[in-house]
Amino acid sequence: MAINVTRRQFFKLGGAGLASSSLAMMGFAPEPAEASIRQFKLTHAKETRNTCTYCSVGCGILIYSKGDGAKNVEQNVFHIEGDPDHPVSRGSLCPKGAGLLDFVHSKGRLEYPQVRAAGSDEWQRVTWDDALNRIARHIKDDRDANFVQRNAQGQTVNHWTTTGFLAASGSSNEAGYITHKVVRNLGMVAFDNQARV
Amino acid sequence: MTNHWVDIRNANLILSMGGNSAEAHPVGFRWVTEAIEHNNAELITIDPRFTRTGAVAQDKAFIRTGTDIAFLGGLISYLIETDQIQREYVLNYTDAALVVRADFGFEDGIFSGYDESTRSYDKQSWMYEMGDDGFARRDESLQNPRCVYQLVREHYARYTPAMVSSITGIPVDTIDRIWRKIAATAVPDRTMTILYALGWTQHSIGSQIIRAAAMVQLLLGNMGLPGGGVNALRGHSNIQGLTDLGLLSQLLPGYMSLASAKEQDYDAYIDKRAKQPTVEGQVSYWQHYEKFHVSLMKSWYGDAATEGNDWCYEWLPKLERPLYDVLDTFERMSKGELNGYFCQGFNPLASFPDRAKVTRALSSLKYLVVMDPLNTETSEFWKNYGEYNDVDPSQIDTEVFRLPTCCFAEDDGSIVNSARWLQWHWAAQPPPGEARPDTQIMGELFLKVKQLYLEEGGVFPDPIVNLTWDYKIPGEPKAEELAREFNGRALEDLTDDEGNVTRRADEQLSGFAELTADGKTAAGCWIFTGCWTEDGNMMARRDNSDPYGTGNTLGWAWAWPMNRRVLYNRASADVQGRPWGPNKAFVWWSSEQSRWIGADVPDFPQQSAPSEGQMPFIMQPEGVGHLFAAQSMVDGPFPEHYEPFESPVPQNLLHPGKERARNNPAARIFDGDRAALGKPEDFPHAATTYRLTEHFHYWTKHAELNAIVQPQQFVEIGEGLAADIGVVAGDWVKVSSNRGFIKAVAVVTKRMRPMMIGDKQVHHVGIPLHWGFTGVAKKGYLVNALTPFVGDANTQTPEYKSFTVRVEKA
């Protein structure tokens, strides 16, 4: 009797106390058989549900990370694959999404705040506090100097046009919402995201 | 998307135009192949290039870039003249029968009300004629020469197959064959879906191309039905969400809009937006605008927002120009009118047109703040990378801050896909080094600014010091807290007409119908209300069951509005509320239950019986779809073909000799940018930018696997052009526009074919855009060195898809 076992069911069976290798010998091997080797690699990984960060199809992904959750151990992502339960992507990823792991661990990831001074040709590392204090000072000084409460016609406009903001359509709704809340209440109007282009 | 990815499988015909989903949205495209294999559907592609989408299409045409309205306008005329429209649908669900004011007109390529000095229209005459009862006049016979149906007919009569062919470069017999196939979906039980992407938006007539598509779908009766719709395949993973949340210069969350400086009076601001029905008895849902607006104000300002102070209306910034879009902002920046600029996960040096101008603009800033997971070109615009970024740092005085942020794998939250699904995700690891989530950066920065205002005072601190900020850790608002905030909650007990409590104070709201205009509710984004209710986080749901077999998985995540998956789905039933065909049954009236039922959440008042006569397009004051856009577009109520601002064709063949109708007469272009346009004799080749399946914008050149599979910049030219300029595959070519140049390897293919436009042969050049001077792929030139600084008249989205260049051997 042929029994169809998906990789995830197979994984659950294995976790139910039976040795996965003997299951495979009994003919319960998932298709393709090679994938069972990957199951061992993932057995002790933490599985996290996420969504591909690239295009707007919104493919479901499963992120696998190492680390047992102990206080002095940090999770580290080592594998990403498509979520087979997802109704749109059904476990697939495209050539962009297949490289997600290399995006997470890209050599181009920034790790600490930096400042480039006027006329300089290099970066200088700074602390978060230093960077945010200096930026807050720029905001306050420019806003106080250039905020318009009434325009030439005497209309109340309460806006600030000399600083602008581009928001990120790769970020979450929650980041977008708080960004809008802050930016608009500073009075900014030169405010867009990638939807503009 | 009006419909959704899985729903594409229900289509009988798929028109892919202005997009290349096989390469740009490969996994979504699998539902196209599903429709071909299991629904006997046909795929038609219309594109300047032979793409991978075209490679699996049953029929295709090659079109000159920027001429889509000519093709669609001709199609509209063909459908009307051959009477291949879904007549019952058109008569009842569109404005075809409404009569338009007598002073509306169109002559020599210009609509009534044009002012050449301001390049804008007075839209007064673009309106229906109102009867004595205050509602739009109607002619059921569709014979009145001033009814919308007859005006559409007259407008597109000029778009003959011969005319369309001479503009688009598509042979007449191909046009005729494709139009016939599309017209076959006018029957009630067959639908066409239209898939488009940036290939339609990035034109100076981009919004009107999409309008033309919507008109076609209304005439064919394909809106609101499974396998139908006009489907924008959007770019970034959350570009839909940021649009919904209103992070655009003129918007507030949920497609509400900021007031102009002229709108000093709160009541007038609301009245203008709270649109009352213009046809008797229609839903006209925007009439509830004040409930959405007041709930936002309560969400932002809490107790400080009261009826007595117009809910802090004065605190919101007012606009002194229609848009402070990015082209306007970089024009002002290049003239030294900005001091500061923030780029949060945005790389404008690579992404905006006329890179030389962008460099000049950024160099004039006092301070620039870049927040990004990656070292973007923008953050190093001041650094010399030889020919790839030829600048002198000592001459650039901009102070640049670069703040490291999390990527998707390191934060919790929701993103909205192209189908309006809000899907929740969880962090899988901590961010690298000292990188932080954007929510924390914005939170801490705001608190520091607020502290400065509290300590020092300053100009108009009211909205800053009163902004609601009740997060448990003030500097680190959590995604859950923010999601609950934009969903909204009751501030006091809510009651029904009889005084029964329907919602207790502090409970999460379950839908926007609960919002009130009296300050009793708060909601940060009304269209998202329902995403985090008393039942918890609806966006994290994972039930993928499909009980009706239509591909509609209502238990998976949550879609706005109100978890509806197909917009205007009431139109999937006829006037009596019965499905148009058994194979298209989706939402219908149940007389047993006296309500609308079916596979989707009805996009309609649930108990409004068909006999009440309410029509499906509930956001429109008329209750019907608009063939006539009335005053909603800046450049005309009907789409009209105009040439791209840079075109290899010296005149608009619809309006020969009429210079002001050559390009979109209502598109804004700054003087310096007009002067920077090239002439056909110097730049004879039609260029279009595009994306590859292996890369995503300028991100994946930082990812090793993607850099390995597609390491080096190239441009694609046809064999004829290659022979003309003496280039063979693998040679280096220099591609120049009047604004700059790039150098790249030439890929010589049969995929780009010369076209006959009038009596002239035109070659296309395809320019993929994924390279730059940072990342792990080979260094390349930013292709926006070439593109023109002019945008769509309505949205100001730059015309990246149609411009002119000269290609020569490097």
Chai-1 contact restraints between the chains, C-beta under 6 A:
chainA,res_idxA,chainB,res_idxB,connection_type,confidence,min_distance_angstrom,max_distance_angstrom,comment,restraint_id
A,T48,B,W426,contact,1.0,0.0,6.0,A-B,restraint_1
A,T48,B,A428,contact,1.0,0.0,6.0,A-B,restraint_2
A,N50,B,H425,contact,1.0,0.0,6.0,A-B,restraint_3
A,T51,B,I415,contact,1.0,0.0,6.0,A-B,restraint_4
A,T51,B,Q423,contact,1.0,0.0,6.0,A-B,restraint_5
A,T51,B,H425,contact,1.0,0.0,6.0,A-B,restraint_6
A,T53,B,S237,contact,1.0,0.0,6.0,A-B,restraint_7
A,T53,B,F408,contact,1.0,0.0,6.0,A-B,restraint_8
A,Y54,B,F696,contact,1.0,0.0,6.0,A-B,restraint_9
A,C55,B,H25,contact,1.0,0.0,6.0,A-B,restraint_10
A,S56,B,R234,contact,1.0,0.0,6.0,A-B,restraint_11
A,S56,B,N417,contact,1.0,0.0,6.0,A-B,restraint_12
A,S56,B,S418,contact,1.0,0.0,6.0,A-B,restraint_13
A,V57,B,H25,contact,1.0,0.0,6.0,A-B,restraint_14
A,V57,B,V27,contact,1.0,0.0,6.0,A-B,restraint_15
A,V57,B,G28,contact,1.0,0.0,6.0,A-B,restraint_16
A,G58,B,N417,contact,1.0,0.0,6.0,A-B,restraint_17
A,G58,B,Q423,contact,1.0,0.0,6.0,A-B,restraint_18
A,C59,B,V27,contact,1.0,0.0,6.0,A-B,restraint_19
A,I63,B,A409,contact,1.0,0.0,6.0,A-B,restraint_20
A,I63,B,A428,contact,1.0,0.0,6.0,A-B,restraint_21
A,S65,B,A428,contact,1.0,0.0,6.0,A-B,restraint_22
A,S65,B,Q429,contact,1.0,0.0,6.0,A-B,restraint_23
A,E74,B,P430,contact,1.0,0.0,6.0,A-B,restraint_24
A,Q75,B,Q429,contact,1.0,0.0,6.0,A-B,restraint_25
A,N76,B,Q429,contact,1.0,0.0,6.0,A-B,restraint_26
A,V77,B,A409,contact,1.0,0.0,6.0,A-B,restraint_27
A,V77,B,A428,contact,1.0,0.0,6.0,A-B,restraint_28
A,V77,B,Q429,contact,1.0,0.0,6.0,A-B,restraint_29
A,D85,B,N544,contact,1.0,0.0,6.0,A-B,restraint_30
A,P87,B,V6,contact,1.0,0.0,6.0,A-B,restraint_31
A,P87,B,N544,contact,1.0,0.0,6.0,A-B,restraint_32
A,P87,B,T553,contact,1.0,0.0,6.0,A-B,restraint_33
A,P87,B,W556,contact,1.0,0.0,6.0,A-B,restraint_34
A,V88,B,W5,contact,1.0,0.0,6.0,A-B,restraint_35
A,V88,B,V6,contact,1.0,0.0,6.0,A-B,restraint_36
A,S89,B,V27,contact,1.0,0.0,6.0,A-B,restraint_37
A,S92,B,V27,contact,1.0,0.0,6.0,A-B,restraint_38
A,C94,B,P26,contact,1.0,0.0,6.0,A-B,restraint_39
A,C94,B,V27,contact,1.0,0.0,6.0,A-B,restraint_40
A,P95,B,T693,contact,1.0,0.0,6.0,A-B,restraint_41
A,P95,B,E694,contact,1.0,0.0,6.0,A-B,restraint_42
A,K96,B,F696,contact,1.0,0.0,6.0,A-B,restraint_43
A,G99,B,A703,contact,1.0,0.0,6.0,A-B,restraint_44
A,G99,B,L705,contact,1.0,0.0,6.0,A-B,restraint_45
A,G99,B,N706,contact,1.0,0.0,6.0,A-B,restraint_46
A,D102,B,A703,contact,1.0,0.0,6.0,A-B,restraint_47
A,D102,B,E704,contact,1.0,0.0,6.0,A-B,restraint_48
A,D102,B,L705,contact,1.0,0.0,6.0,A-B,restraint_49
A,F103,B,A703,contact,1.0,0.0,6.0,A-B,restraint_50
A,V104,B,A409,contact,1.0,0.0,6.0,A-B,restraint_51
A,S106,B,H702,contact,1.0,0.0,6.0,A-B,restraint_52
A,S106,B,A703,contact,1.0,0.0,6.0,A-B,restraint_53
A,G108,B,L374,contact,1.0,0.0,6.0,A-B,restraint_54
A,G108,B,N375,contact,1.0,0.0,6.0,A-B,restraint_55
A,G108,B,H702,contact,1.0,0.0,6.0,A-B,restraint_56
A,G108,B,G775,contact,1.0,0.0,6.0,A-B,restraint_57
A,R109,B,P373,contact,1.0,0.0,6.0,A-B,restraint_58
A,R109,B,P432,contact,1.0,0.0,6.0,A-B,restraint_59
A,L110,B,N375,contact,1.0,0.0,6.0,A-B,restraint_60
A,L110,B,P404,contact,1.0,0.0,6.0,A-B,restraint_61
A,E111,B,P404,contact,1.0,0.0,6.0,A-B,restraint_62
A,E111,B,P432,contact,1.0,0.0,6.0,A-B,restraint_63
A,E111,B,G433,contact,1.0,0.0,6.0,A-B,restraint_64
A,Y112,B,G433,contact,1.0,0.0,6.0,A-B,restraint_65
A,Y112,B,E434,contact,1.0,0.0,6.0,A-B,restraint_66
A,P113,B,L403,contact,1.0,0.0,6.0,A-B,restraint_67
A,Q114,B,R402,contact,1.0,0.0,6.0,A-B,restraint_68
A,V115,B,F401,contact,1.0,0.0,6.0,A-B,restraint_69
A,R116,B,V400,contact,1.0,0.0,6.0,A-B,restraint_70
A,A118,B,D397,contact,1.0,0.0,6.0,A-B,restraint_71
A,A118,B,E399,contact,1.0,0.0,6.0,A-B,restraint_72
A,G119,B,S394,contact,1.0,0.0,6.0,A-B,restraint_73
A,G119,B,D397,contact,1.0,0.0,6.0,A-B,restraint_74
A,D121,B,P393,contact,1.0,0.0,6.0,A-B,restraint_75
A,A131,B,F401,contact,1.0,0.0,6.0,A-B,restraint_76
A,L132,B,E444,contact,1.0,0.0,6.0,A-B,restraint_77
A,L132,B,L445,contact,1.0,0.0,6.0,A-B,restraint_78
A,L132,B,K448,contact,1.0,0.0,6.0,A-B,restraint_79
A,I135,B,V369,contact,1.0,0.0,6.0,A-B,restraint_80
A,I135,B,F401,contact,1.0,0.0,6.0,A-B,restraint_81
A,A136,B,K448,contact,1.0,0.0,6.0,A-B,restraint_82
A,A136,B,V449,contact,1.0,0.0,6.0,A-B,restraint_83
A,H138,B,G340,contact,1.0,0.0,6.0,A-B,restraint_84
A,H138,B,Y367,contact,1.0,0.0,6.0,A-B,restraint_85
A,I139,B,V449,contact,1.0,0.0,6.0,A-B,restraint_86
A,K140,B,L452,contact,1.0,0.0,6.0,A-B,restraint_87
A,D142,B,N339,contact,1.0,0.0,6.0,A-B,restraint_88
A,D142,B,G340,contact,1.0,0.0,6.0,A-B,restraint_89
A,D144,B,G458,contact,1.0,0.0,6.0,A-B,restraint_90
A,D144,B,V459,contact,1.0,0.0,6.0,A-B,restraint_91
A,F147,B,V459,contact,1.0,0.0,6.0,A-B,restraint_92
A,F147,B,F460,contact,1.0,0.0,6.0,A-B,restraint_93
A,Q149,B,F460,contact,1.0,0.0,6.0,A-B,restraint_94
A,N151,B,A261,contact,1.0,0.0,6.0,A-B,restraint_95
A,Q155,B,A261,contact,1.0,0.0,6.0,A-B,restraint_96
A,Q155,B,Q264,contact,1.0,0.0,6.0,A-B,restraint_97
A,T156,B,E314,contact,1.0,0.0,6.0,A-B,restraint_98
A,V157,B,A261,contact,1.0,0.0,6.0,A-B,restraint_99
A,V157,B,K318,contact,1.0,0.0,6.0,A-B,restraint_100
A,N158,B,P317,contact,1.0,0.0,6.0,A-B,restraint_101
A,H159,B,P317,contact,1.0,0.0,6.0,A-B,restraint_102
A,T162,B,L338,contact,1.0,0.0,6.0,A-B,restraint_103
A,T162,B,N339,contact,1.0,0.0,6.0,A-B,restraint_104
A,T163,B,G340,contact,1.0,0.0,6.0,A-B,restraint_105
A,G164,B,T329,contact,1.0,0.0,6.0,A-B,restraint_106
A,G164,B,Y341,contact,1.0,0.0,6.0,A-B,restraint_107
A,F165,B,F342,contact,1.0,0.0,6.0,A-B,restraint_108
A,L166,B,C343,contact,1.0,0.0,6.0,A-B,restraint_109
A,L166,B,F346,contact,1.0,0.0,6.0,A-B,restraint_110
A,A167,B,L247,contact,1.0,0.0,6.0,A-B,restraint_111
A,A167,B,Q344,contact,1.0,0.0,6.0,A-B,restraint_112
A,A168,B,Q344,contact,1.0,0.0,6.0,A-B,restraint_113
A,A168,B,G345,contact,1.0,0.0,6.0,A-B,restraint_114
A,A168,B,F346,contact,1.0,0.0,6.0,A-B,restraint_115
A,S169,B,H236,contact,1.0,0.0,6.0,A-B,restraint_116
A,S169,B,N238,contact,1.0,0.0,6.0,A-B,restraint_117
A,S169,B,I239,contact,1.0,0.0,6.0,A-B,restraint_118
A,S169,B,L242,contact,1.0,0.0,6.0,A-B,restraint_119
A,G170,B,H236,contact,1.0,0.0,6.0,A-B,restraint_120
A,G170,B,S237,contact,1.0,0.0,6.0,A-B,restraint_121
A,G170,B,G345,contact,1.0,0.0,6.0,A-B,restraint_122
A,S171,B,G345,contact,1.0,0.0,6.0,A-B,restraint_123
A,S171,B,D438,contact,1.0,0.0,6.0,A-B,restraint_124
A,S172,B,G413,contact,1.0,0.0,6.0,A-B,restraint_125
A,S172,B,I415,contact,1.0,0.0,6.0,A-B,restraint_126
A,N173,B,G241,contact,1.0,0.0,6.0,A-B,restraint_127
A,N173,B,S414,contact,1.0,0.0,6.0,A-B,restraint_128
A,E174,B,G413,contact,1.0,0.0,6.0,A-B,restraint_129
A,E174,B,T439,contact,1.0,0.0,6.0,A-B,restraint_130
A,E174,B,A479,contact,1.0,0.0,6.0,A-B,restraint_131
A,E174,B,L482,contact,1.0,0.0,6.0,A-B,restraint_132
A,E174,B,A483,contact,1.0,0.0,6.0,A-B,restraint_133
A,A175,B,D438,contact,1.0,0.0,6.0,A-B,restraint_134
A,A175,B,T439,contact,1.0,0.0,6.0,A-B,restraint_135
A,G176,B,L242,contact,1.0,0.0,6.0,A-B,restraint_136
A,G176,B,L245,contact,1.0,0.0,6.0,A-B,restraint_137
A,G176,B,L247,contact,1.0,0.0,6.0,A-B,restraint_138
A,Y177,B,L245,contact,1.0,0.0,6.0,A-B,restraint_139
A,Y177,B,L482,contact,1.0,0.0,6.0,A-B,restraint_140
A,Y177,B,F486,contact,1.0,0.0,6.0,A-B,restraint_141
A,Y177,B,G524,contact,1.0,0.0,6.0,A-B,restraint_142
A,I178,B,T439,contact,1.0,0.0,6.0,A-B,restraint_143
A,I178,B,M442,contact,1.0,0.0,6.0,A-B,restraint_144
A,I178,B,P477,contact,1.0,0.0,6.0,A-B,restraint_145
A,I178,B,L482,contact,1.0,0.0,6.0,A-B,restraint_146
A,T179,B,M442,contact,1.0,0.0,6.0,A-B,restraint_147
A,H180,B,L245,contact,1.0,0.0,6.0,A-B,restraint_148
A,H180,B,L247,contact,1.0,0.0,6.0,A-B,restraint_149
A,V182,B,M442,contact,1.0,0.0,6.0,A-B,restraint_150
A,V182,B,F446,contact,1.0,0.0,6.0,A-B,restraint_151
A,N185,B,P463,contact,1.0,0.0,6.0,A-B,restraint_152
A,N185,B,L467,contact,1.0,0.0,6.0,A-B,restraint_153
A,G187,B,P317,contact,1.0,0.0,6.0,A-B,restraint_154
A,V189,B,S249,contact,1.0,0.0,6.0,A-B,restraint_155
A,V189,B,P317,contact,1.0,0.0,6.0,A-B,restraint_156
A,V189,B,Y324,contact,1.0,0.0,6.0,A-B,restraint_157
A,A190,B,Y324,contact,1.0,0.0,6.0,A-B,restraint_158
A,A190,B,T329,contact,1.0,0.0,6.0,A-B,restraint_159
A,F191,B,S249,contact,1.0,0.0,6.0,A-B,restraint_160
A,D192,B,L248,contact,1.0,0.0,6.0,A-B,restraint_161
A,D192,B,S249,contact,1.0,0.0,6.0,A-B,restraint_162
A,D192,B,V326,contact,1.0,0.0,6.0,A-B,restraint_163
A,N193,B,L242,contact,1.0,0.0,6.0,A-B,restraint_164
A,N193,B,L247,contact,1.0,0.0,6.0,A-B,restraint_165
A,Q194,B,H236,contact,1.0,0.0,6.0,A-B,restraint_166
A,Q194,B,I239,contact,1.0,0.0,6.0,A-B,restraint_167
A,A195,B,I239,contact,1.0,0.0,6.0,A-B,restraint_168
A,A195,B,T243,contact,1.0,0.0,6.0,A-B,restraint_169
A,R196,B,D325,contact,1.0,0.0,6.0,A-B,restraint_170
A,R196,B,V326,contact,1.0,0.0,6.0,A-B,restraint_171
A,V197,B,S351,contact,1.0,0.0,6.0,A-B,restraint_172
A,V197,B,T797,contact,1.0,0.0,6.0,A-B,restraint_173
A,V197,B,P798,contact,1.0,0.0,6.0,A-B,restraint_174
